[in-house]
Amino acid sequence: MKSSEPKNINDAIHQTLLGLGLAEKLSQYEVVNSWTEIVGDSIARVTKTESIRDGALIVRVIHPAWRQELVFLKKELIEKINRTMKKEIVKDIIFK
């Protein structure tokens, strides 16, 4: 008879999400939900994340001048997001 060892609940949840094809959606939700912690208060105050579609994070910006500034920071922001999430989730950011 084979003994079964208890599984870590996080591992069990992760395996279930993978099996259901939901792990990527959960990661995308985590990016949207963690936006303030990832980019900091000054950027979060002038932006609002909307969604992620095909690796593109959609972000609303309150003023065109801020939008222009964030376009210059796009590469750094993408790297910071993916480094924080420990995998490549965001490939582009579209500022609106």
MARTI-771454 format. One record per residue: residue number from 0; x, y, z of N, C-alpha, C, O in turn; residue in one letter. Coordinates in Angstrom, 1 decimal, padded with zeros to 4 digits. Layout:
<rs>
<resi->NUM	neast->X	nnorth->Y	nup->Z	caeast->X	canorth->Y	caup->Z	ceast->X	cnorth->Y	cup->Z	oeast->X	onorth->Y	oup->Z	resn->a>
...
</rs>
This chain:
<rs>
<resi->0	neast->000.8	nnorth->-001.2	nup->000.0	caeast->000.0	canorth->000.0	caup->000.0	ceast->000.9	cnorth->001.2	cup->000.0	oeast->001.8	onorth->001.3	oup->000.8	resn->m>
<resi->1	neast->000.6	nnorth->002.2	nup->-000.8	caeast->001.4	canorth->003.4	caup->-001.0	ceast->000.9	cnorth->004.4	cup->000.0	oeast->-000.3	onorth->004.7	oup->000.1	resn->k>
<resi->2	neast->001.8	nnorth->005.0	nup->000.7	caeast->001.4	canorth->006.1	caup->001.7	ceast->001.4	cnorth->007.4	cup->000.9	oeast->002.2	onorth->007.7	oup->000.1	resn->s>
<resi->3	neast->000.4	nnorth->008.2	nup->001.3	caeast->000.4	canorth->009.5	caup->000.6	ceast->000.8	cnorth->010.6	cup->001.7	oeast->000.3	onorth->010.6	oup->002.8	resn->s>
<resi->4	neast->001.6	nnorth->011.5	nup->001.2	caeast->002.1	canorth->012.5	caup->002.1	ceast->001.2	cnorth->013.7	cup->001.9	oeast->000.7	onorth->014.0	oup->000.8	resn->e>
<resi->5	neast->001.0	nnorth->014.5	nup->002.9	caeast->000.2	canorth->015.7	caup->002.8	ceast->000.8	cnorth->016.7	cup->001.8	oeast->002.1	onorth->016.8	oup->001.8	resn->p>
<resi->6	neast->000.0	nnorth->017.4	nup->001.1	caeast->000.5	canorth->018.4	caup->000.1	ceast->000.3	cnorth->019.7	cup->000.7	oeast->-000.6	onorth->020.0	oup->001.5	resn->k>
<resi->7	neast->001.2	nnorth->020.6	nup->000.3	caeast->001.1	canorth->022.0	caup->000.7	ceast->-000.1	cnorth->022.6	cup->000.0	oeast->-000.3	onorth->022.3	oup->-001.2	resn->n>
<resi->8	neast->-000.9	nnorth->023.3	nup->000.7	caeast->-002.2	canorth->023.8	caup->000.2	ceast->-001.9	cnorth->024.7	cup->-001.0	oeast->-002.7	onorth->024.7	oup->-002.0	resn->i>
<resi->9	neast->-000.9	nnorth->025.6	nup->-001.0	caeast->-000.5	canorth->026.4	caup->-002.1	ceast->-000.2	cnorth->025.6	cup->-003.4	oeast->-000.7	onorth->025.9	oup->-004.5	resn->n>
<resi->10	neast->000.5	nnorth->024.5	nup->-003.2	caeast->000.8	canorth->023.6	caup->-004.3	ceast->-000.4	cnorth->023.0	cup->-004.9	oeast->-000.6	onorth->022.9	oup->-006.1	resn->d>
<resi->11	neast->-001.3	nnorth->022.6	nup->-004.0	caeast->-002.5	canorth->021.9	caup->-004.4	ceast->-003.4	cnorth->022.9	cup->-005.2	oeast->-004.0	onorth->022.5	oup->-006.3	resn->a>
<resi->12	neast->-003.5	nnorth->024.1	nup->-004.7	caeast->-004.3	canorth->025.2	caup->-005.4	ceast->-003.7	cnorth->025.5	cup->-006.8	oeast->-004.4	onorth->025.6	oup->-007.8	resn->i>
<resi->13	neast->-002.4	nnorth->025.6	nup->-006.8	caeast->-001.7	canorth->025.9	caup->-008.0	ceast->-001.9	cnorth->024.8	cup->-009.1	oeast->-002.2	onorth->025.1	oup->-010.2	resn->h>
<resi->14	neast->-001.8	nnorth->023.6	nup->-008.7	caeast->-002.0	canorth->022.4	caup->-009.6	ceast->-003.4	cnorth->022.4	cup->-010.1	oeast->-003.7	onorth->022.1	oup->-011.3	resn->q>
<resi->15	neast->-004.4	nnorth->022.7	nup->-009.2	caeast->-005.8	canorth->022.8	caup->-009.6	ceast->-006.0	cnorth->023.9	cup->-010.7	oeast->-006.7	onorth->023.6	oup->-011.7	resn->t>
<resi->16	neast->-005.5	nnorth->025.0	nup->-010.4	caeast->-005.6	canorth->026.2	caup->-011.3	ceast->-005.0	cnorth->025.8	cup->-012.7	oeast->-005.5	onorth->026.1	oup->-013.7	resn->l>
<resi->17	neast->-003.8	nnorth->025.2	nup->-012.6	caeast->-003.1	canorth->024.8	caup->-013.9	ceast->-004.0	cnorth->023.8	cup->-014.7	oeast->-004.2	onorth->023.9	oup->-015.9	resn->l>
<resi->18	neast->-004.6	nnorth->022.8	nup->-013.9	caeast->-005.4	canorth->021.9	caup->-014.6	ceast->-006.7	cnorth->022.5	cup->-015.2	oeast->-007.2	onorth->022.0	oup->-016.2	resn->g>
<resi->19	neast->-007.2	nnorth->023.5	nup->-014.6	caeast->-008.4	canorth->024.2	caup->-015.1	ceast->-008.0	cnorth->025.3	cup->-016.1	oeast->-008.9	onorth->025.9	oup->-016.7	resn->l>
<resi->20	neast->-006.7	nnorth->025.5	nup->-016.3	caeast->-006.3	canorth->026.6	caup->-017.3	ceast->-006.5	cnorth->028.0	cup->-016.8	oeast->-006.6	onorth->028.9	oup->-017.6	resn->g>
<resi->21	neast->-006.5	nnorth->028.1	nup->-015.4	caeast->-006.7	canorth->029.5	caup->-014.9	ceast->-005.5	cnorth->030.1	cup->-014.2	oeast->-005.6	onorth->031.3	oup->-013.8	resn->l>
<resi->22	neast->-004.4	nnorth->029.5	nup->-014.2	caeast->-003.2	canorth->030.0	caup->-013.6	ceast->-002.8	cnorth->031.3	cup->-014.2	oeast->-002.4	onorth->032.3	oup->-013.5	resn->a>
<resi->23	neast->-002.8	nnorth->031.4	nup->-015.6	caeast->-002.4	canorth->032.6	caup->-016.2	ceast->-003.4	cnorth->033.8	cup->-015.9	oeast->-002.9	onorth->034.9	oup->-015.7	resn->e>
<resi->24	neast->-004.7	nnorth->033.5	nup->-015.9	caeast->-005.6	canorth->034.5	caup->-015.5	ceast->-005.4	cnorth->035.0	cup->-014.1	oeast->-005.5	onorth->036.2	oup->-013.8	resn->k>
<resi->25	neast->-005.1	nnorth->034.1	nup->-013.2	caeast->-004.8	canorth->034.5	caup->-011.8	ceast->-003.5	cnorth->035.4	cup->-011.7	oeast->-003.5	onorth->036.4	oup->-011.0	resn->l>
<resi->26	neast->-002.5	nnorth->035.1	nup->-012.5	caeast->-001.3	canorth->035.9	caup->-012.5	ceast->-001.6	cnorth->037.3	cup->-013.0	oeast->-001.1	onorth->038.3	oup->-012.5	resn->s>
<resi->27	neast->-002.4	nnorth->037.4	nup->-014.1	caeast->-002.8	canorth->038.7	caup->-014.6	ceast->-003.6	cnorth->039.5	cup->-013.6	oeast->-003.4	onorth->040.7	oup->-013.5	resn->q>
<resi->28	neast->-004.5	nnorth->038.8	nup->-012.9	caeast->-005.2	canorth->039.5	caup->-011.8	ceast->-004.3	cnorth->040.0	cup->-010.8	oeast->-004.5	onorth->041.2	oup->-010.3	resn->y>
<resi->29	neast->-003.3	nnorth->039.3	nup->-010.4	caeast->-002.3	canorth->039.7	caup->-009.4	ceast->-001.6	cnorth->040.9	cup->-009.8	oeast->-001.3	onorth->041.8	oup->-009.0	resn->e>
<resi->30	neast->-001.2	nnorth->041.1	nup->-011.1	caeast->-000.6	canorth->042.3	caup->-011.6	ceast->-001.5	cnorth->043.5	cup->-011.4	oeast->-001.1	onorth->044.5	oup->-010.9	resn->v>
<resi->31	neast->-002.7	nnorth->043.3	nup->-011.9	caeast->-003.7	canorth->044.4	caup->-011.8	ceast->-003.9	cnorth->044.8	cup->-010.3	oeast->-003.9	onorth->046.0	oup->-010.0	resn->v>
<resi->32	neast->-004.0	nnorth->043.8	nup->-009.5	caeast->-004.3	canorth->044.0	caup->-008.1	ceast->-003.1	cnorth->044.6	cup->-007.3	oeast->-003.3	onorth->045.3	oup->-006.3	resn->n>
<resi->33	neast->-001.9	nnorth->044.3	nup->-007.8	caeast->-000.7	canorth->044.7	caup->-007.1	ceast->000.0	cnorth->046.0	cup->-007.7	oeast->001.1	onorth->046.3	oup->-007.4	resn->s>
<resi->34	neast->-000.7	nnorth->046.6	nup->-008.6	caeast->-000.2	canorth->047.8	caup->-009.4	ceast->000.5	cnorth->048.8	cup->-008.4	oeast->001.6	onorth->049.2	oup->-008.7	resn->w>
<resi->35	neast->-000.2	nnorth->049.2	nup->-007.4	caeast->000.4	canorth->050.2	caup->-006.5	ceast->001.7	cnorth->049.8	cup->-005.8	oeast->002.6	onorth->050.5	oup->-005.8	resn->t>
<resi->36	neast->001.7	nnorth->048.6	nup->-005.4	caeast->002.9	canorth->048.0	caup->-004.7	ceast->004.1	cnorth->047.9	cup->-005.7	oeast->005.2	onorth->048.1	oup->-005.4	resn->e>
<resi->37	neast->003.7	nnorth->047.6	nup->-007.0	caeast->004.8	canorth->047.4	caup->-008.0	ceast->005.4	cnorth->048.7	cup->-008.5	oeast->006.6	onorth->048.9	oup->-008.5	resn->i>
<resi->38	neast->004.5	nnorth->049.7	nup->-008.8	caeast->005.0	canorth->051.0	caup->-009.4	ceast->005.2	cnorth->052.1	cup->-008.4	oeast->005.8	onorth->053.1	oup->-008.7	resn->v>
<resi->39	neast->004.6	nnorth->052.0	nup->-007.2	caeast->004.7	canorth->053.0	caup->-006.2	ceast->003.6	cnorth->054.0	cup->-006.2	oeast->002.8	onorth->054.0	oup->-007.2	resn->g>
<resi->40	neast->003.4	nnorth->054.7	nup->-005.1	caeast->002.3	canorth->055.6	caup->-004.9	ceast->002.2	cnorth->056.8	cup->-006.0	oeast->001.1	onorth->057.1	oup->-006.4	resn->d>
<resi->41	neast->003.4	nnorth->057.3	nup->-006.3	caeast->003.3	canorth->058.5	caup->-007.2	ceast->002.7	cnorth->058.1	cup->-008.6	oeast->001.9	onorth->058.9	oup->-009.2	resn->s>
<resi->42	neast->003.1	nnorth->057.0	nup->-009.1	caeast->002.5	canorth->056.6	caup->-010.4	ceast->001.1	cnorth->056.0	cup->-010.2	oeast->000.2	onorth->056.3	oup->-011.1	resn->i>
<resi->43	neast->000.9	nnorth->055.3	nup->-009.2	caeast->-000.5	canorth->054.7	caup->-008.9	ceast->-001.5	cnorth->055.8	cup->-008.8	oeast->-002.7	onorth->055.6	oup->-009.1	resn->a>
<resi->44	neast->-001.1	nnorth->057.0	nup->-008.2	caeast->-002.1	canorth->058.1	caup->-008.0	ceast->-002.6	cnorth->058.6	cup->-009.3	oeast->-003.7	onorth->059.2	oup->-009.4	resn->r>
<resi->45	neast->-001.8	nnorth->058.5	nup->-010.4	caeast->-002.2	canorth->059.1	caup->-011.7	ceast->-002.6	cnorth->058.1	cup->-012.7	oeast->-002.8	onorth->058.4	oup->-013.9	resn->v>
<resi->46	neast->-002.7	nnorth->056.8	nup->-012.3	caeast->-003.0	canorth->055.8	caup->-013.2	ceast->-004.1	cnorth->054.8	cup->-012.6	oeast->-004.3	onorth->054.8	oup->-011.4	resn->t>
<resi->47	neast->-004.7	nnorth->054.0	nup->-013.5	caeast->-005.6	canorth->053.0	caup->-013.0	ceast->-005.5	cnorth->051.8	cup->-014.0	oeast->-005.7	onorth->052.0	oup->-015.2	resn->k>
<resi->48	neast->-005.2	nnorth->050.7	nup->-013.5	caeast->-005.1	canorth->049.5	caup->-014.4	ceast->-006.5	cnorth->049.1	cup->-014.8	oeast->-007.4	onorth->049.1	oup->-014.0	resn->t>
<resi->49	neast->-006.6	nnorth->048.6	nup->-016.0	caeast->-007.9	canorth->048.1	caup->-016.5	ceast->-008.0	cnorth->046.6	cup->-016.7	oeast->-008.8	onorth->046.0	oup->-016.2	resn->e>
<resi->50	neast->-007.0	nnorth->046.1	nup->-017.5	caeast->-007.0	canorth->044.7	caup->-017.8	ceast->-005.7	cnorth->044.3	cup->-018.5	oeast->-004.8	onorth->045.2	oup->-018.8	resn->s>
<resi->51	neast->-005.5	nnorth->043.0	nup->-018.7	caeast->-004.4	canorth->042.5	caup->-019.5	ceast->-005.0	cnorth->041.7	cup->-020.6	oeast->-005.8	onorth->040.8	oup->-020.4	resn->i>
<resi->52	neast->-004.6	nnorth->042.0	nup->-021.8	caeast->-005.1	canorth->041.3	caup->-023.0	ceast->-003.9	cnorth->040.9	cup->-023.9	oeast->-003.1	onorth->041.7	oup->-024.3	resn->r>
<resi->53	neast->-003.7	nnorth->039.6	nup->-024.0	caeast->-002.6	canorth->039.1	caup->-024.9	ceast->-001.2	cnorth->039.7	cup->-024.5	oeast->-000.4	onorth->040.0	oup->-025.3	resn->d>
<resi->54	neast->-001.0	nnorth->039.7	nup->-023.2	caeast->000.3	canorth->040.2	caup->-022.6	ceast->000.4	cnorth->041.7	cup->-022.6	oeast->001.4	onorth->042.3	oup->-022.2	resn->g>
<resi->55	neast->-000.7	nnorth->042.5	nup->-023.0	caeast->-000.6	canorth->043.9	caup->-023.0	ceast->-001.5	cnorth->044.4	cup->-021.8	oeast->-002.7	onorth->044.2	oup->-021.7	resn->a>
<resi->56	neast->-000.8	nnorth->045.1	nup->-020.9	caeast->-001.5	canorth->045.7	caup->-019.7	ceast->-002.1	cnorth->047.1	cup->-020.2	oeast->-001.4	onorth->048.0	oup->-020.7	resn->l>
<resi->57	neast->-003.4	nnorth->047.3	nup->-020.0	caeast->-004.1	canorth->048.5	caup->-020.3	ceast->-004.1	cnorth->049.4	cup->-019.1	oeast->-004.7	onorth->048.9	oup->-018.0	resn->i>
<resi->58	neast->-003.6	nnorth->050.6	nup->-019.2	caeast->-003.5	canorth->051.5	caup->-018.0	ceast->-004.1	cnorth->052.9	cup->-018.4	oeast->-003.7	onorth->053.5	oup->-019.4	resn->v>
<resi->59	neast->-005.1	nnorth->053.3	nup->-017.7	caeast->-005.6	canorth->054.7	caup->-017.8	ceast->-004.7	cnorth->055.7	cup->-017.1	oeast->-004.3	onorth->055.4	oup->-016.0	resn->r>
<resi->60	neast->-004.5	nnorth->056.8	nup->-017.7	caeast->-003.7	canorth->057.9	caup->-017.2	ceast->-004.5	cnorth->059.2	cup->-017.1	oeast->-005.2	onorth->059.5	oup->-018.0	resn->v>
<resi->61	neast->-004.4	nnorth->059.9	nup->-016.0	caeast->-005.2	canorth->061.1	caup->-015.8	ceast->-004.9	cnorth->062.3	cup->-016.6	oeast->-005.8	onorth->063.2	oup->-016.8	resn->i>
<resi->62	neast->-003.7	nnorth->062.4	nup->-017.2	caeast->-003.3	canorth->063.6	caup->-017.9	ceast->-002.3	cnorth->063.2	cup->-019.0	oeast->-001.5	onorth->062.3	oup->-018.8	resn->h>
<resi->63	neast->-002.4	nnorth->063.8	nup->-020.2	caeast->-001.5	canorth->063.5	caup->-021.3	ceast->000.0	cnorth->063.7	cup->-020.9	oeast->000.8	onorth->062.9	oup->-021.4	resn->p>
<resi->64	neast->000.3	nnorth->064.6	nup->-020.1	caeast->001.7	canorth->064.8	caup->-019.7	ceast->002.2	cnorth->063.6	cup->-019.0	oeast->003.4	onorth->063.2	oup->-019.2	resn->a>
<resi->65	neast->001.4	nnorth->063.1	nup->-018.1	caeast->001.8	canorth->061.9	caup->-017.3	ceast->001.9	cnorth->060.7	cup->-018.3	oeast->002.8	onorth->059.8	oup->-018.2	resn->w>
<resi->66	neast->001.0	nnorth->060.6	nup->-019.3	caeast->001.0	canorth->059.5	caup->-020.2	ceast->002.4	cnorth->059.5	cup->-021.0	oeast->003.0	onorth->058.5	oup->-021.1	resn->r>
<resi->67	neast->002.8	nnorth->060.7	nup->-021.4	caeast->004.1	canorth->060.8	caup->-022.1	ceast->005.2	cnorth->060.4	cup->-021.2	oeast->006.1	onorth->059.7	oup->-021.7	resn->q>
<resi->68	neast->005.2	nnorth->060.8	nup->-020.0	caeast->006.3	canorth->060.4	caup->-019.0	ceast->006.3	cnorth->058.9	cup->-018.9	oeast->007.4	onorth->058.3	oup->-018.8	resn->e>
<resi->69	neast->005.2	nnorth->058.3	nup->-018.7	caeast->005.1	canorth->056.9	caup->-018.5	ceast->005.5	cnorth->056.1	cup->-019.7	oeast->006.1	onorth->055.0	oup->-019.6	resn->l>
<resi->70	neast->005.3	nnorth->056.6	nup->-020.9	caeast->005.8	canorth->056.0	caup->-022.1	ceast->007.3	cnorth->055.8	cup->-022.1	oeast->007.8	onorth->054.8	oup->-022.5	resn->v>
<resi->71	neast->008.0	nnorth->056.8	nup->-021.6	caeast->009.4	canorth->056.8	caup->-021.5	ceast->009.9	cnorth->055.7	cup->-020.4	oeast->011.0	onorth->055.2	oup->-020.6	resn->f>
<resi->72	neast->009.0	nnorth->055.5	nup->-019.5	caeast->009.4	canorth->054.5	caup->-018.4	ceast->008.8	cnorth->053.1	cup->-018.7	oeast->009.0	onorth->052.2	oup->-017.9	resn->l>
<resi->73	neast->008.2	nnorth->052.9	nup->-019.8	caeast->007.5	canorth->051.6	caup->-020.1	ceast->008.4	cnorth->050.4	cup->-020.0	oeast->008.0	onorth->049.4	oup->-019.3	resn->k>
<resi->74	neast->009.5	nnorth->050.4	nup->-020.6	caeast->010.4	canorth->049.3	caup->-020.5	ceast->010.8	cnorth->048.9	cup->-019.1	oeast->010.8	onorth->047.8	oup->-018.7	resn->k>
<resi->75	neast->011.1	nnorth->049.9	nup->-018.3	caeast->011.5	canorth->049.7	caup->-016.9	ceast->010.3	cnorth->049.2	cup->-016.1	oeast->010.4	onorth->048.3	oup->-015.3	resn->e>
<resi->76	neast->009.1	nnorth->049.7	nup->-016.4	caeast->007.9	canorth->049.2	caup->-015.7	ceast->007.6	cnorth->047.8	cup->-016.0	oeast->007.2	onorth->047.0	oup->-015.1	resn->l>
<resi->77	neast->007.7	nnorth->047.4	nup->-017.3	caeast->007.5	canorth->046.0	caup->-017.7	ceast->008.5	cnorth->045.1	cup->-017.0	oeast->008.1	onorth->044.0	oup->-016.5	resn->i>
<resi->78	neast->009.7	nnorth->045.5	nup->-017.0	caeast->010.7	canorth->044.6	caup->-016.3	ceast->010.4	cnorth->044.5	cup->-014.8	oeast->010.6	onorth->043.4	oup->-014.3	resn->e>
<resi->79	neast->010.0	nnorth->045.6	nup->-014.2	caeast->009.7	canorth->045.6	caup->-012.8	ceast->008.5	cnorth->044.7	cup->-012.5	oeast->008.5	onorth->043.9	oup->-011.5	resn->k>
<resi->80	neast->007.5	nnorth->044.8	nup->-013.3	caeast->006.3	canorth->043.9	caup->-013.1	ceast->006.7	cnorth->042.5	cup->-013.2	oeast->006.4	onorth->041.7	oup->-012.3	resn->i>
<resi->81	neast->007.4	nnorth->042.1	nup->-014.3	caeast->007.7	canorth->040.7	caup->-014.5	ceast->008.7	cnorth->040.2	cup->-013.4	oeast->008.6	onorth->039.0	oup->-013.0	resn->n>
<resi->82	neast->009.6	nnorth->041.0	nup->-013.0	caeast->010.5	canorth->040.6	caup->-011.9	ceast->009.8	cnorth->040.4	cup->-010.6	oeast->010.0	onorth->039.4	oup->-009.9	resn->r>
<resi->83	neast->008.8	nnorth->041.3	nup->-010.3	caeast->008.0	canorth->041.1	caup->-009.1	ceast->007.2	cnorth->039.9	cup->-009.1	oeast->007.1	onorth->039.2	oup->-008.1	resn->t>
<resi->84	neast->006.6	nnorth->039.6	nup->-010.3	caeast->005.7	canorth->038.4	caup->-010.5	ceast->006.5	cnorth->037.1	cup->-010.7	oeast->006.0	onorth->036.0	oup->-010.6	resn->m>
<resi->85	neast->007.9	nnorth->037.3	nup->-010.9	caeast->008.8	canorth->036.1	caup->-011.1	ceast->008.5	cnorth->035.3	cup->-012.4	oeast->008.8	onorth->034.1	oup->-012.4	resn->k>
<resi->86	neast->007.8	nnorth->035.9	nup->-013.3	caeast->007.6	canorth->035.3	caup->-014.6	ceast->007.1	cnorth->036.4	cup->-015.6	oeast->006.6	onorth->037.5	oup->-015.2	resn->k>
<resi->87	neast->007.2	nnorth->036.1	nup->-016.9	caeast->006.8	canorth->037.1	caup->-017.9	ceast->005.3	cnorth->037.1	cup->-018.1	oeast->004.8	onorth->036.1	oup->-018.7	resn->e>
<resi->88	neast->004.7	nnorth->038.1	nup->-017.6	caeast->003.2	canorth->038.2	caup->-017.7	ceast->002.9	cnorth->039.4	cup->-018.6	oeast->002.0	onorth->039.2	oup->-019.5	resn->i>
<resi->89	neast->003.6	nnorth->040.5	nup->-018.5	caeast->003.4	canorth->041.7	caup->-019.3	ceast->004.4	cnorth->041.8	cup->-020.3	oeast->005.6	onorth->041.8	oup->-020.0	resn->v>
<resi->90	neast->004.0	nnorth->042.0	nup->-021.6	caeast->004.9	canorth->042.2	caup->-022.7	ceast->004.9	cnorth->043.6	cup->-023.2	oeast->005.8	onorth->044.1	oup->-023.9	resn->k>
<resi->91	neast->003.8	nnorth->044.3	nup->-022.9	caeast->003.6	canorth->045.7	caup->-023.4	ceast->002.7	cnorth->046.4	cup->-022.4	oeast->001.9	onorth->045.7	oup->-021.7	resn->d>
<resi->92	neast->002.7	nnorth->047.7	nup->-022.3	caeast->001.8	canorth->048.5	caup->-021.6	ceast->001.2	cnorth->049.5	cup->-022.5	oeast->002.0	onorth->050.2	oup->-023.2	resn->i>
<resi->93	neast->-000.1	nnorth->049.6	nup->-022.6	caeast->-000.8	canorth->050.6	caup->-023.4	ceast->-001.4	cnorth->051.6	cup->-022.4	oeast->-002.3	onorth->051.3	oup->-021.6	resn->i>
<resi->94	neast->-000.9	nnorth->052.8	nup->-022.6	caeast->-001.3	canorth->053.9	caup->-021.7	ceast->-002.4	cnorth->054.7	cup->-022.5	oeast->-002.2	onorth->055.1	oup->-023.6	resn->f>
<resi->95	neast->-003.6	nnorth->054.9	nup->-021.9	caeast->-004.7	canorth->055.6	caup->-022.5	ceast->-005.0	cnorth->056.8	cup->-021.7	oeast->-006.0	onorth->057.5	oup->-022.1	resn->k>
</rs>
